[in-house]
Amino acid sequence: MSLVESVSANGQFKLVVHETWCKGCRICVDLCPTKTLSMVESPDRWEGALVKVTDMEACNGCGICEAECPDFAITVFAEGKMKPAAGGAA
């Protein structure tokens, strides 16, 4: 499994993208209020694209990307602890 971790400069938030689970649906990119995520070409995947963290400093740790990803490909951590998905338990 390919995991890509991105940490904000102040260490307040961490996003983990499970690249092998991402199907390139763009839901997280379209819903991100701070435009932290973008789609990048990935010709080796049948989907042709993959989500990438492109502006980690903009991330506010809201967890919308994690909560709305249908493939559970994104995990948001806050201050070293797992942040629960919207409406979920830690």
Backbone as JSON, one array per atom type, in Angstrom:
{
  "sequence": "MSLVESVSANGQFKLVVHETWCKGCRICVDLCPTKTLSMVESPDRWEGALVKVTDMEACNGCGICEAECPDFAITVFAEGKMKPAAGGAA",
  "N": [[0.84, -1.17, 0.0], [0.54, 2.2, -0.82], [1.3, 4.91, 0.99], [1.01, 8.38, 1.49], [2.2, 10.91, 3.38], [1.45, 14.13, 4.6], [2.44, 16.93, 6.37], [1.57, 19.8, 8.21], [3.47, 22.85, 8.51], [3.52, 23.83, 11.12], [2.95, 21.59, 12.48], [0.41, 20.99, 13.3], [-1.59, 19.65, 11.85], [-2.03, 16.58, 10.02], [-2.24, 14.95, 6.95], [-3.04, 11.89, 5.51], [-2.75, 10.15, 2.6], [-4.0, 7.38, 1.06], [-2.84, 6.09, -1.53], [-3.27, 3.81, -3.11], [-5.9, 3.22, -2.66], [-7.32, 5.35, -3.63], [-9.56, 6.38, -6.11], [-9.65, 8.45, -7.82], [-11.9, 10.17, -7.94], [-12.47, 12.86, -7.41], [-14.09, 13.97, -5.42], [-13.14, 14.79, -2.88], [-11.42, 16.88, -3.61], [-13.17, 18.7, -4.82], [-14.8, 19.37, -2.63], [-13.12, 20.43, -0.67], [-12.65, 23.16, 1.38], [-10.45, 24.82, 1.54], [-8.83, 24.37, -0.59], [-6.69, 22.57, -0.44], [-6.16, 20.15, -1.59], [-5.47, 18.58, -4.77], [-5.96, 17.27, -8.09], [-3.79, 15.13, -9.81], [-2.16, 14.06, -12.77], [-1.9, 10.62, -13.43], [-0.75, 8.39, -15.2], [-0.25, 5.67, -14.98], [-2.32, 4.53, -13.69], [-5.62, 3.2, -14.0], [-7.62, 5.05, -13.73], [-6.46, 7.41, -14.39], [-5.88, 9.67, -12.92], [-5.0, 11.07, -9.7], [-5.4, 11.91, -6.27], [-3.62, 14.53, -4.67], [-1.85, 16.17, -2.04], [-1.47, 19.49, -2.26], [-1.21, 21.97, -1.09], [-0.48, 22.08, 1.82], [-0.21, 23.89, 3.9], [-2.49, 25.4, 3.78], [-4.44, 23.82, 4.82], [-7.07, 23.32, 7.13], [-7.76, 21.33, 8.79], [-10.38, 20.36, 8.84], [-11.58, 17.94, 8.09], [-13.4, 17.24, 6.12], [-12.66, 16.08, 3.69], [-11.84, 13.52, 4.48], [-14.22, 12.52, 5.62], [-15.99, 12.48, 3.45], [-14.84, 10.93, 1.46], [-15.44, 8.22, -0.56], [-13.95, 5.93, -0.62], [-12.36, 5.73, 1.58], [-9.79, 6.77, 1.48], [-8.4, 8.87, 2.55], [-7.01, 10.14, 5.52], [-7.29, 12.19, 8.32], [-5.29, 13.69, 10.69], [-5.06, 15.3, 13.82], [-3.0, 17.21, 15.83], [-1.41, 14.96, 16.49], [-3.26, 13.01, 17.1], [-5.85, 10.78, 16.07], [-8.31, 12.19, 14.11], [-11.78, 12.13, 14.4], [-14.06, 11.07, 11.84], [-16.64, 13.07, 10.36], [-19.39, 13.03, 12.43], [-18.64, 10.6, 13.41], [-17.01, 8.31, 15.74], [-14.07, 8.56, 17.76]],
  "CA": [[0.0, 0.0, 0.0], [1.31, 3.42, -0.92], [0.81, 5.99, 1.85], [1.72, 9.64, 1.37], [1.88, 11.76, 4.52], [1.77, 15.55, 4.49], [2.3, 17.55, 7.68], [1.68, 21.26, 8.17], [4.74, 23.35, 9.06], [3.4, 23.97, 12.57], [2.7, 20.26, 13.04], [-0.95, 20.91, 13.84], [-2.4, 18.69, 11.09], [-1.38, 15.66, 9.1], [-3.13, 14.24, 6.03], [-2.46, 10.68, 4.94], [-3.47, 9.71, 1.41], [-3.77, 5.99, 0.7], [-2.89, 6.2, -2.99], [-3.8, 2.6, -3.74], [-7.35, 3.21, -2.47], [-7.92, 6.49, -4.33], [-10.01, 6.07, -7.47], [-9.62, 9.67, -8.61], [-13.27, 10.66, -8.16], [-12.47, 14.32, -7.22], [-15.01, 14.45, -4.39], [-12.38, 15.51, -1.86], [-10.91, 18.12, -4.21], [-14.29, 19.62, -5.02], [-15.38, 19.79, -1.36], [-12.13, 21.04, 0.22], [-12.88, 24.6, 1.44], [-9.19, 25.57, 1.5], [-8.1, 23.98, -1.81], [-5.47, 21.88, -0.04], [-5.99, 18.98, -2.45], [-5.6, 18.73, -6.22], [-5.81, 16.05, -8.85], [-2.61, 15.11, -10.67], [-2.17, 12.96, -13.73], [-1.24, 9.39, -13.03], [-1.03, 7.53, -16.35], [-0.11, 4.25, -14.66], [-3.57, 4.08, -13.07], [-6.71, 3.16, -14.98], [-8.42, 6.25, -13.56], [-5.72, 8.48, -15.05], [-5.59, 10.78, -12.0], [-4.83, 10.71, -8.31], [-5.42, 13.09, -5.4], [-2.36, 14.9, -4.02], [-1.86, 17.35, -1.18], [-0.65, 20.48, -2.96], [-1.03, 23.17, -0.27], [-0.74, 21.63, 3.19], [-0.31, 25.04, 4.81], [-3.86, 25.92, 3.72], [-5.34, 22.87, 5.5], [-7.58, 23.73, 8.44], [-8.07, 20.12, 9.55], [-11.84, 20.21, 8.99], [-11.93, 16.53, 7.94], [-14.41, 17.01, 5.09], [-12.1, 15.13, 2.71], [-11.89, 12.18, 5.09], [-15.61, 12.11, 5.83], [-16.72, 12.32, 2.2], [-14.18, 10.0, 0.54], [-16.16, 6.94, -0.58], [-13.0, 4.82, -0.59], [-11.57, 5.81, 2.82], [-8.41, 6.95, 1.03], [-7.79, 10.01, 3.23], [-7.14, 10.19, 6.96], [-6.85, 13.47, 8.87], [-4.83, 13.64, 12.08], [-4.89, 16.61, 14.44], [-2.15, 17.21, 17.02], [-0.93, 13.62, 16.79], [-4.36, 12.09, 17.4], [-6.75, 10.57, 14.94], [-9.51, 13.03, 14.15], [-12.91, 11.33, 13.93], [-14.81, 11.54, 10.68], [-17.85, 13.8, 10.73], [-20.43, 12.19, 12.99], [-18.1, 9.33, 13.86], [-16.33, 8.27, 17.03], [-12.6, 8.47, 17.65]],
  "C": [[0.89, 1.24, 0.0], [0.65, 4.52, -0.09], [1.66, 7.22, 1.64], [1.26, 10.52, 2.5], [2.32, 13.18, 4.24], [1.48, 16.18, 5.84], [2.45, 19.05, 7.53], [2.96, 21.69, 8.87], [4.68, 23.47, 10.58], [3.08, 22.64, 13.26], [1.3, 20.05, 13.57], [-1.79, 19.84, 13.15], [-1.53, 17.78, 10.24], [-2.47, 15.01, 8.25], [-2.38, 13.03, 5.51], [-3.35, 10.26, 3.78], [-3.04, 8.28, 1.1], [-3.92, 5.92, -0.82], [-3.5, 4.97, -3.66], [-5.32, 2.5, -3.6], [-8.04, 4.3, -3.26], [-8.31, 6.09, -5.74], [-10.09, 7.31, -8.34], [-10.98, 10.29, -8.87], [-13.43, 12.17, -8.0], [-13.38, 14.82, -6.12], [-14.27, 15.27, -3.35], [-11.88, 16.85, -2.38], [-12.03, 19.14, -4.34], [-14.86, 20.15, -3.71], [-14.42, 20.5, -0.43], [-12.3, 22.56, 0.23], [-11.61, 25.43, 1.31], [-8.33, 25.23, 0.29], [-6.73, 23.37, -1.49], [-5.14, 20.75, -1.0], [-6.17, 19.33, -3.92], [-5.51, 17.35, -6.85], [-4.56, 16.19, -9.72], [-2.71, 13.91, -11.6], [-1.38, 11.78, -13.19], [-1.52, 8.34, -14.1], [-0.91, 6.04, -16.06], [-1.35, 3.68, -13.97], [-4.69, 4.12, -14.09], [-7.58, 4.4, -14.9], [-7.77, 7.45, -14.24], [-5.37, 9.65, -14.15], [-5.6, 10.26, -10.57], [-4.86, 11.98, -7.47], [-4.04, 13.28, -4.76], [-2.59, 16.1, -3.12], [-0.93, 18.36, -1.84], [-0.45, 21.76, -2.17], [-1.36, 22.84, 1.18], [-0.89, 22.79, 4.16], [-1.7, 25.65, 4.81], [-4.83, 25.05, 4.52], [-5.76, 23.39, 6.87], [-8.0, 22.53, 9.29], [-9.54, 19.83, 9.71], [-12.3, 18.76, 8.85], [-12.99, 16.23, 6.89], [-13.91, 15.98, 4.08], [-12.18, 13.7, 3.23], [-13.32, 11.67, 5.18], [-16.34, 11.79, 4.52], [-16.07, 11.36, 1.2], [-14.88, 8.65, 0.57], [-15.24, 5.72, -0.47], [-12.09, 4.82, 0.63], [-10.09, 6.0, 2.52], [-7.7, 8.09, 1.74], [-8.06, 9.91, 4.73], [-6.57, 11.52, 7.43], [-6.47, 13.25, 10.33], [-4.67, 15.06, 12.58], [-4.08, 16.45, 15.72], [-1.75, 15.81, 17.46], [-2.0, 12.61, 17.13], [-5.23, 11.93, 16.18], [-7.99, 11.43, 15.14], [-10.68, 12.19, 13.64], [-13.55, 11.93, 12.7], [-16.08, 12.22, 11.18], [-18.92, 12.84, 11.22], [-19.93, 10.86, 13.54], [-17.47, 9.43, 15.23], [-14.85, 8.1, 16.82], [-12.12, 7.07, 17.87]]
}
